[in-house]
Amino acid sequence: APPVPAAATDPRAAHQAAVADVAQRMASQLAELQTLALRPPSADVQALERSLAEREAELEDLTAENAELSLANEELLEEVVELRQYLVPTKLRLAHAEDEKAALVREVRKLTVKLAATEREVQALRGGSGAISRA
């Protein structure tokens, strides 16, 4: 049978192994912190200043673009107002023209009925007397 580690059977050995593991992790973290502490901050500051300058330039570009879009929006709103001022009277004229058209269509229908009746009378007169007399 394979040998059983002492930490599996002895509580003190297990505790010692856990403490050794924590000590090793703390030593690793301490080494990382020392490396960061020894690094000159100027590199970080320069990178942050470059990033800040880039962000400021981007903000200026966005601000200029926003101003252009706002101006274009105002111009479009003015056009909408002008179009509405033109459209409302045009719609009224169109509605009036539709009413006139409907009245004319009714009149044409009445005249068509009268014409048909007159044609029948003419046919009756031609058939009945042979000649139409003008009175």
N, C-alpha and C positions, 0 to 999 in steps of 0.2 A: 504494500500500500504506500502511496506517496506520503511524504511527511506533511503534517498539518502545521501551518504557520502559527507561531506563538501568539500573534495578535488575535487569532480566532478563538483561542482557548483561554488566554490570560487577559482579564479586563485592564490591567495596568499596561500591558503591551499594546492593547488597542488604543488606549488613551494616549500613550506615548507616540504612536504612529499618527494619530489625528493631530497632535500638537506639532509633530515634525512637518506634517503636510501644511498646516497653517503657517508655520514659520517659513517654509520654503516659498509659499505664495506671497507672504509679506516681504520677504527678501527680494523677490522678483519685482513686486510693485515699488519697493524702495529704489531699486536700480532704475526703473523707468522714471520715477520722479527725479532722481539725481540727474539723469540724462536731460530731462526737460529743463531742470533748473540750471544746468551748465550751458544750455543752448542760448546764444545771444538773442535778446528780444527784438533787436533791430530787424531781423528777417521777418518776424511776425508782423511788426509794425508796418514795414514797407508793403507787405502783402495786403494788409488791411487798408492802408492808404490807397493802394492801387484799386482795390475792390470798391472803396468809397468813391474814388474819382469816376470809376466806370458806372457806378450806380447813379451818381449825380448827373453824368452825361446822359444816361438812359432816361432819367427823370426829366431833364431839359427837353430831350427829344419828344417824350410823351406829352409834356406840357405844350410844346409847340404844335404837335399833332392835334391835341385836344382843342387848342385855340382855333386851328384851321377847321376842324370838324364843327365846332360851335358856330363859326362864321357861316359855313356852308349850310348848317341847319337853319340859321336865321334867314338866309336867302331862300331856302326851300319853303319856310313858313310864310314868307312874304308872297312867294309864288302861289301857294295854296290859297291865301287870302284873295289874291287877284283872280285866281281861277274861280273861286266861289262867287265873287262879285259878278263874274261873267256868266257863270253857270246858272245861278238862280233866275235871272231874267230870261235866259235861253230856255230853261225848263218851263217857265211860264208861257213864253211864246209858243213852245212846242205843244203844250197842253191846249192852248187856244187854237192852234192849227189843227190839232186832232179833233177838237170840238167842231171846227168849221168843216173838216173833212167828213165827219159823221153826218153833219147836216146836209152837205152836198150829196153824199151817198144816198141819204133818205130821199132827197129831192129827185135824184136820178131814178131811183126805184119808182117813185110816184109817176114821173114822166114816162118811164118805160111802160108802166101799167096803162097810162092814158094813151100812149102810142099804140099799144096792142089793141086797146078798145077802139081807137080811131081806125086802125087798119081793118078790124072786123066790120066796122060800120061801112067803110069804103067797099069792102068785099061784098057786103050785103047790098049796098046800093048798086054796085056794078052788076051783081047777079040779078037783082030785082028789077031795076029800071033800065039798065044798060048804059046810062049816062049820068054824070053827076052834074047837078045844076048849081051854079054859084049864086048865092043870094046876097 
